[in-house]
Amino acid sequence: MEKQKHANIISLKVFYLFSFFSVGSLTPLLSVYLTNEAGLSGIEIGTIMSVGPIVMIVFQPFWGIVCDWSGKPAKILALTSFLAGLFGLGYLLFEPYFLLVSVAIALAIFQSAIIPISDSITLQYTTRIKSNYGKIRLFGSLGYGIAVFVMGKLSESLIGPSAIFYAFFFGLLIAALLALRLPEEPAREKVKLFSGIKELITMKRFLIFLAITFLLFGPNLANNVYYGLFVEARGGTYTGIGIAFLLAVLSEIPFMRMAGSWIHKMGLMPITLLAGAASLVRWGLYFTEPSLTTVYVTSIMQGFSLGLFIPAAVQYIREVVPAHITVTAITLYSAIGNGLGNWFSTFSGGIILDKSGIYAVYLFYAMLTLIGMLLTIWLMGLDKKQKVMGEQSV
């Protein structure tokens, strides 16, 4: 029994390592490839890169329904991982813009299943064996960080930039084979996505927090698309892009570990405000066209931004939303941040890139972040007022 438990934990860790290695191989360098190799415009790149978040909003619930209906989430995870990797090779086969958009859509349909299904399997299994989900999920960040560094070097080798697509395919092929060995634990309860929507839209604090998520989280995710172009504009090579991404992604790990104690000392909204302030400083600095060395040094600010915001956000939702609709609330939070916010920041960034250049993109992200911080301060006031009213009613 103990031996099987250990084997399952290892399989989950290695699955996260390779699945995120694939994402880290493709996403950060795809915009650079589409610019330099495919010769696409900023608007065209923004459109292709924003397809994923939109598809995710639609298809993630669909894959959840399929898993509930089949009772075989690990098998579905294996299939979708393999097909996502296969469609990723489509970027090498086609040149016309509309065909590249079709490739992006097909890839996103199957890739959108990977994170929610693997997280669901992992959460259920770690809950049953009373293990730590974070210690397993950590290998995803590690895989992503390794990928952007390694692929930066390979893209400058004889293989060239096309290496990112081969790495994406083989990484997901390995992940698909590993998925077949994951513990098969279909959900015991079927979650209805829209069951708590009516109740949630009456909660002012929750709606404000969704707006904050849109404004703070969206630019941070969209940065993964344009960061490679930014580093390149500052004189960085493919290897330099890989180093910058490696530093940024790995910086999230210690901050995620420290987030719990920081939240306990400072509170959820102050931590969210701190995360927003770190993003604002970073985007504002990038607008001033800093040196490449400064870019490398400040890349660790991503740890402040995402490493603190993500754990604080989930915990805040759990505090302000009734327990019976927490799942629906977190689903909406994910859709607004990972989906809608990511899409808006990515698509708008593509338009600004085409019209005004890469530095103006980060000025726009700084403006969004500033508005998000102002909303956070407003929400802190509402929280304080709610707390006072609660104490008076006791």
C-alpha positions as CSV (number, residue, x, y, z in Angstrom):
1,M,0.0,0.0,0.0
2,E,2.8,2.4,1.0
3,K,4.8,1.4,-2.1
4,Q,1.8,2.1,-4.4
5,K,1.2,5.5,-2.7
6,H,4.8,6.5,-3.3
7,A,4.5,5.4,-7.0
8,N,1.4,7.5,-7.5
9,I,3.0,10.5,-5.9
10,I,6.0,10.1,-8.2
11,S,3.8,9.7,-11.3
12,L,1.9,12.9,-10.4
13,K,5.1,14.9,-9.9
14,V,6.7,13.7,-13.1
15,F,3.4,14.4,-15.0
16,Y,3.4,18.0,-13.8
17,L,7.1,18.3,-14.6
18,F,6.6,17.3,-18.3
19,S,3.2,18.8,-18.9
20,F,4.5,22.2,-17.7
21,F,7.8,21.7,-19.5
22,S,5.8,21.5,-22.7
23,V,3.9,24.7,-21.9
24,G,7.2,26.4,-21.0
25,S,8.7,25.3,-24.2
26,L,6.0,26.8,-26.4
27,T,4.2,29.8,-24.8
28,P,7.1,32.1,-23.9
29,L,8.9,31.8,-27.3
30,L,5.9,31.4,-29.6
31,S,5.4,35.1,-30.0
32,V,9.1,35.5,-30.9
33,Y,8.8,32.7,-33.5
34,L,5.6,34.1,-35.0
35,T,7.4,37.5,-35.3
36,N,10.8,36.4,-36.7
37,E,10.0,33.2,-38.5
38,A,6.3,33.6,-39.6
39,G,6.5,37.4,-40.1
40,L,3.2,38.1,-38.5
41,S,2.0,41.5,-37.3
42,G,1.4,42.4,-33.7
43,I,-2.4,42.2,-34.1
44,E,-2.1,38.8,-35.8
45,I,0.2,37.5,-33.0
46,G,-2.2,39.0,-30.3
47,T,-5.1,37.2,-32.0
48,I,-3.3,33.8,-32.1
49,M,-2.0,34.1,-28.5
50,S,-5.4,35.2,-27.1
51,V,-7.2,32.2,-28.6
52,G,-6.2,29.9,-25.7
53,P,-7.9,31.9,-22.9
54,I,-11.1,32.2,-24.8
55,V,-11.2,28.5,-25.6
56,M,-10.5,27.7,-22.0
57,I,-13.6,29.6,-20.8
58,V,-15.8,27.4,-23.1
59,F,-14.1,24.0,-23.0
60,Q,-12.9,23.6,-19.4
61,P,-16.5,23.0,-18.2
62,F,-17.0,20.7,-21.2
63,W,-14.0,18.5,-20.2
64,G,-15.3,18.4,-16.7
65,I,-18.7,17.1,-17.9
66,V,-17.0,14.5,-20.1
67,C,-14.9,13.3,-17.1
68,D,-18.0,13.0,-14.9
69,W,-19.9,11.1,-17.6
70,S,-17.1,8.7,-18.4
71,G,-15.6,8.3,-14.9
72,K,-12.2,8.0,-16.5
73,P,-10.5,11.3,-16.0
74,A,-6.9,9.9,-16.3
75,K,-7.7,8.3,-19.7
76,I,-9.2,11.6,-20.9
77,L,-6.1,13.4,-19.6
78,A,-3.9,11.1,-21.5
79,L,-5.8,11.5,-24.8
80,T,-6.1,15.3,-24.6
81,S,-2.4,15.6,-23.7
82,F,-1.4,13.6,-26.7
83,L,-3.7,15.5,-29.1
84,A,-2.6,18.9,-27.8
85,G,1.1,17.9,-28.5
86,L,0.1,16.6,-31.9
87,F,-1.7,19.8,-32.9
88,G,1.3,21.9,-31.7
89,L,3.3,20.5,-34.6
90,G,0.8,22.2,-36.9
91,Y,2.7,25.5,-36.5
92,L,5.5,23.8,-38.5
93,L,3.2,22.6,-41.2
94,F,1.3,25.7,-42.2
95,E,2.2,29.3,-43.1
96,P,-1.1,31.1,-44.0
97,Y,-2.3,33.2,-41.1
98,F,-5.9,31.8,-41.0
99,L,-4.4,28.2,-40.8
100,L,-2.2,29.2,-37.9
101,V,-5.3,30.5,-36.1
102,S,-7.0,27.2,-36.8
103,V,-4.0,25.4,-35.3
104,A,-4.1,27.6,-32.2
105,I,-7.8,26.9,-31.7
106,A,-7.4,23.1,-32.1
107,L,-4.4,23.0,-29.8
108,A,-6.2,25.1,-27.2
109,I,-9.3,22.9,-27.2
110,F,-7.3,19.9,-26.0
111,Q,-4.7,21.8,-23.9
112,S,-7.5,23.4,-21.9
113,A,-8.3,20.0,-20.4
114,I,-4.8,19.3,-19.0
115,I,-4.6,21.6,-16.0
116,P,-8.1,21.3,-14.6
117,I,-8.2,17.5,-15.0
118,S,-4.7,16.9,-13.6
119,D,-5.5,19.3,-10.7
120,S,-8.7,17.5,-10.0
121,I,-7.0,14.1,-9.9
122,T,-4.2,15.4,-7.7
123,L,-6.5,17.3,-5.3
124,Q,-8.7,14.2,-4.8
125,Y,-5.8,11.9,-4.3
126,T,-3.8,14.1,-2.0
127,T,-6.9,14.7,0.1
128,R,-7.6,11.0,0.4
129,I,-4.0,10.2,1.5
130,K,-3.7,13.4,3.5
131,S,-0.7,14.7,1.5
132,N,0.3,18.2,0.3
133,Y,-1.0,19.3,-3.1
134,G,1.4,22.2,-3.2
135,K,4.5,19.9,-3.0
136,I,3.3,18.1,-6.1
137,R,2.2,21.1,-8.1
138,L,5.6,22.7,-7.4
139,F,7.0,20.4,-10.1
140,G,4.9,22.2,-12.7
141,S,6.7,25.5,-11.9
142,L,10.0,23.7,-12.0
143,G,9.3,22.1,-15.4
144,Y,8.2,25.5,-16.8
145,G,11.3,27.2,-15.6
146,I,13.7,24.5,-16.9
147,A,11.9,24.6,-20.3
148,V,12.2,28.3,-21.0
149,F,16.0,28.1,-20.2
150,V,16.7,25.0,-22.2
151,M,14.6,26.0,-25.2
152,G,16.2,29.4,-25.3
153,K,19.6,27.6,-25.8
154,L,18.2,25.1,-28.3
155,S,16.5,27.8,-30.3
156,E,20.0,29.3,-31.0
157,S,21.5,25.9,-31.9
158,L,21.5,24.1,-35.3
159,I,17.9,23.0,-34.6
160,G,16.7,26.6,-34.5
161,P,13.4,28.0,-33.2
162,S,11.4,25.0,-34.4
163,A,12.8,23.2,-31.4
164,I,10.0,24.6,-29.3
165,F,7.4,22.6,-31.2
166,Y,9.2,19.3,-31.0
167,A,9.8,19.8,-27.3
168,F,6.1,20.6,-26.8
169,F,5.1,17.4,-28.6
170,F,7.5,15.1,-26.9
171,G,6.9,16.6,-23.5
172,L,3.1,16.0,-23.8
173,L,3.7,12.6,-25.3
174,I,5.6,11.6,-22.1
175,A,2.9,13.3,-20.0
176,A,0.2,11.3,-21.9
177,L,1.9,8.0,-21.1
178,L,2.3,9.0,-17.5
179,A,-1.4,10.0,-17.3
180,L,-2.3,6.4,-17.9
181,R,-0.6,5.5,-14.6
182,L,-2.3,8.2,-12.5
183,P,-4.7,7.2,-9.8
184,E,-8.2,7.0,-11.3
185,E,-10.5,8.8,-9.0
186,P,-13.6,10.3,-10.7
187,A,-15.4,13.0,-8.8
188,R,-18.0,11.8,-6.3
189,E,-20.1,14.9,-6.7
190,K,-21.1,16.6,-10.0
191,V,-20.5,20.3,-9.7
192,K,-23.0,22.4,-11.6
193,L,-21.2,25.4,-12.9
194,F,-24.1,27.8,-12.9
195,S,-25.9,26.6,-9.7
196,G,-24.6,29.5,-7.6
197,I,-24.3,32.2,-10.2
198,K,-27.5,34.0,-9.1
199,E,-26.3,34.1,-5.5
200,L,-22.8,35.2,-6.4
201,I,-23.8,38.2,-8.5
202,T,-25.5,39.7,-5.5
203,M,-22.3,39.7,-3.5
204,K,-20.7,43.1,-3.9
205,R,-17.3,42.2,-2.4
206,F,-17.0,39.1,-4.6
207,L,-17.8,41.0,-7.8
208,I,-15.2,43.7,-6.9
209,F,-12.6,41.0,-6.3
210,L,-13.4,39.5,-9.7
211,A,-12.6,42.9,-11.2
212,I,-9.4,43.1,-9.2
213,T,-8.5,39.6,-10.6
214,F,-9.2,40.8,-14.1
215,L,-7.0,43.9,-13.7
216,L,-4.1,42.4,-11.7
217,F,-3.9,38.8,-12.9
218,G,-4.6,39.3,-16.6
219,P,-1.5,41.4,-17.3
220,N,0.7,39.0,-15.4
221,L,-0.5,36.1,-17.5
222,A,-0.3,38.1,-20.8
223,N,3.2,39.0,-19.9
224,N,4.2,35.4,-20.7
225,V,3.3,36.1,-24.3
226,Y,5.1,39.4,-24.7
227,Y,8.0,39.0,-22.3
228,G,10.1,37.3,-24.9
229,L,9.7,40.1,-27.3
230,F,10.5,42.6,-24.6
231,V,13.7,40.9,-23.6
232,E,14.7,40.6,-27.3
233,A,14.0,44.3,-27.7
234,R,16.4,45.0,-24.8
235,G,19.2,43.1,-26.6
236,G,18.5,39.6,-25.2
237,T,19.1,36.4,-27.3
238,Y,16.9,33.3,-27.2
239,T,19.2,32.1,-24.3
240,G,18.6,35.5,-22.6
241,I,14.9,35.1,-22.9
242,G,15.2,31.6,-21.3
243,I,17.2,33.0,-18.4
244,A,14.7,35.8,-17.8
245,F,11.8,33.4,-17.8
246,L,13.7,30.9,-15.6
247,L,14.4,33.6,-12.9
248,A,10.8,34.9,-13.1
249,V,9.1,31.5,-12.8
250,L,11.4,30.0,-10.1
251,S,10.9,33.2,-8.0
252,E,7.3,32.2,-7.5
253,I,8.2,29.1,-5.5
254,P,9.7,30.7,-2.3
255,F,7.0,33.4,-2.3
256,M,4.2,30.7,-2.5
257,R,5.8,28.9,0.4
258,M,5.9,32.2,2.4
259,A,2.5,33.4,1.4
260,G,0.7,31.6,4.3
261,S,2.7,33.2,7.1
262,W,2.6,36.6,5.4
263,I,-1.2,36.4,5.0
264,H,-1.5,35.5,8.7
265,K,0.6,38.5,9.7
266,M,-0.7,41.2,7.2
267,G,-4.1,40.0,6.0
268,L,-5.4,38.9,2.6
269,M,-6.2,42.3,1.0
270,P,-2.9,43.9,2.1
271,I,-1.1,41.0,0.5
272,T,-3.1,41.4,-2.7
273,L,-2.2,45.1,-2.6
274,L,1.5,44.2,-2.2
275,A,1.3,41.9,-5.1
276,G,-0.3,44.6,-7.2
277,A,2.3,47.1,-6.2
278,A,5.1,44.8,-7.3
279,S,3.4,44.4,-10.7
280,L,3.0,48.2,-11.0
281,V,6.7,48.8,-10.3
282,R,7.7,46.1,-12.7
283,W,5.5,47.2,-15.6
284,G,6.4,50.9,-15.1
285,L,10.1,50.0,-15.1
286,Y,9.7,48.1,-18.3
287,F,8.1,51.1,-20.0
288,T,11.3,53.1,-19.3
289,E,13.4,50.7,-21.5
290,P,15.8,49.5,-18.7
291,S,19.1,47.7,-19.3
292,L,19.1,43.9,-19.9
293,T,20.8,43.4,-16.5
294,T,18.0,45.3,-14.8
295,V,15.4,43.2,-16.6
296,Y,17.1,40.0,-15.2
297,V,17.3,41.4,-11.7
298,T,13.7,42.6,-11.6
299,S,12.3,39.4,-13.1
300,I,12.2,38.0,-9.5
301,M,9.4,40.5,-8.9
302,Q,7.1,38.0,-10.5
303,G,7.4,36.0,-7.3
304,F,5.9,38.9,-5.4
305,S,3.1,39.3,-8.0
306,L,1.9,35.8,-8.7
307,G,3.5,33.9,-5.8
308,L,1.5,36.1,-3.3
309,F,-1.6,36.8,-5.3
310,I,-2.6,33.3,-6.2
311,P,-2.8,31.8,-2.6
312,A,-4.3,35.0,-1.2
313,A,-7.0,35.1,-3.9
314,V,-8.2,31.5,-3.3
315,Q,-8.3,32.0,0.4
316,Y,-10.2,35.4,0.1
317,I,-12.9,33.7,-2.0
318,R,-13.3,31.0,0.6
319,E,-13.7,33.6,3.3
320,V,-16.3,35.9,1.6
321,V,-18.3,33.2,-0.2
322,P,-20.7,30.6,1.4
323,A,-19.3,27.1,1.5
324,H,-22.0,25.6,-0.7
325,I,-21.0,27.7,-3.7
326,T,-17.2,27.9,-3.1
327,V,-16.5,25.7,-6.1
328,T,-18.6,27.8,-8.4
329,A,-16.9,31.0,-7.1
330,I,-13.4,29.6,-7.7
331,T,-14.5,28.5,-11.2
332,L,-15.6,32.0,-11.9
333,Y,-12.4,33.4,-10.5
334,S,-10.4,31.2,-12.8
335,A,-12.5,32.1,-15.8
336,I,-12.2,35.8,-15.2
337,G,-8.4,35.7,-14.4
338,N,-7.0,32.9,-16.6
339,G,-9.6,33.3,-19.3
340,L,-11.2,36.8,-19.8
341,G,-8.5,38.9,-18.1
342,N,-5.7,36.9,-19.9
343,W,-7.5,37.3,-23.2
344,F,-8.2,41.0,-22.9
345,S,-4.6,41.8,-21.8
346,T,-3.1,39.6,-24.6
347,F,-5.4,40.8,-27.4
348,S,-5.1,44.5,-26.4
349,G,-1.4,44.0,-26.0
350,G,-1.1,42.8,-29.6
351,I,-2.9,45.9,-30.9
352,I,-0.7,48.2,-28.9
353,L,2.4,46.3,-29.9
354,D,1.5,46.9,-33.6
355,K,0.7,50.6,-33.2
356,S,3.1,51.8,-30.5
357,G,5.7,49.1,-29.8
358,I,6.5,46.7,-27.0
359,Y,7.2,49.4,-24.3
360,A,3.7,50.9,-24.7
361,V,2.3,47.4,-23.9
362,Y,3.8,47.6,-20.5
363,L,2.5,51.1,-19.9
364,F,-1.0,49.8,-20.6
365,Y,-0.4,46.9,-18.2
366,A,0.8,49.4,-15.5
367,M,-2.5,51.4,-16.0
368,L,-4.6,48.3,-15.6
369,T,-2.7,47.4,-12.5
370,L,-3.1,50.8,-11.0
371,I,-6.8,50.6,-11.4
372,G,-6.8,47.2,-9.8
373,M,-4.8,48.5,-6.8
374,L,-7.4,51.3,-6.3
375,L,-10.2,48.8,-6.4
376,T,-8.2,46.7,-3.8
377,I,-8.0,49.7,-1.5
378,W,-11.8,50.2,-1.9
379,L,-12.4,46.6,-1.1
380,M,-10.2,46.8,2.0
381,G,-12.6,49.6,3.2
382,L,-15.6,47.4,2.5
383,D,-14.1,44.5,4.3
384,K,-13.4,46.7,7.3
385,K,-16.9,48.1,7.3
386,Q,-18.3,44.5,7.1
387,K,-16.2,43.4,10.0
388,V,-17.4,46.3,12.2
389,M,-21.0,45.6,11.3
390,G,-20.5,41.9,12.2
391,E,-19.0,42.8,15.6
392,Q,-21.9,45.2,16.3
393,S,-24.4,42.5,15.5
394,V,-22.9,40.0,17.9
